[in-house]
Amino acid sequence: MLTHLGLRVQIYCTPPHRGGRTSPGVSVSHQPNEDLVRRLKSIEGHVRGVQRMVEEGEYCIDVVNQISAIQSALKKVSAIMLDGHLRSCVTDAVRGADAETREEVLGELMQVFESSAQV
C-alpha cells in the first residue's frame, strides 16, 4: 500500500489478461481502496447531478462548468492510480529478471501516454 498526498493507495499488479497471476516479487492485497472508491462514488453523484441539471434545462455554462469539475476529478483518480502503478508494478517489473513482463508493462505505459495525448 502506498501513500500519495495523504491517501492510502492500494495497487493491483495483476492484469486480467495474465490469468490472475501476480508479477514476480509483487505482494498484492485484495483490500478495496477506500479512498479511490469514495472519490469515484462522489464523481458518480456529481454526474447524476449534471444529468438532473440537463433534464431541468439549467444554464449551459453552469452545466459545462460542472462537467469540467467532473473531468478534473476523474483525472485526479487516474493520476493517483498511475502514480501507484509506477511506484509498485512498473518498478518491480523493470527491476525484475523477466524481460517479457518488463516489455509488457512498458508497452502498457506507452499506450496510456499515447491515449492521453490524443484527448
QUIPEBEL-V253053 format. One line per field, one symbol per residue. ss: DSSP state (~ for helix, > for strand, _ for the rest). burial: # if it has 16 or more other ideal C-beta (glycine too) atoms within 10 Angstrom, else .. Layout:
BEGIN
ss=???
burial=???
END
This chain:
BEGIN
ss=_>>>__>>>______~~~_______________~~~~~~~~~~~~~~~~~~~~~~____~~~~~~~~~~~~~~~~~~~~~~~~~~~~~~~~~~~~___~~~~~~~~~~~~~~~~~~~__
burial=........#####.........#..#......#.##..#...#..#...#..#............#...#..#...#..##..##..###.##.......##.##...#..........
END
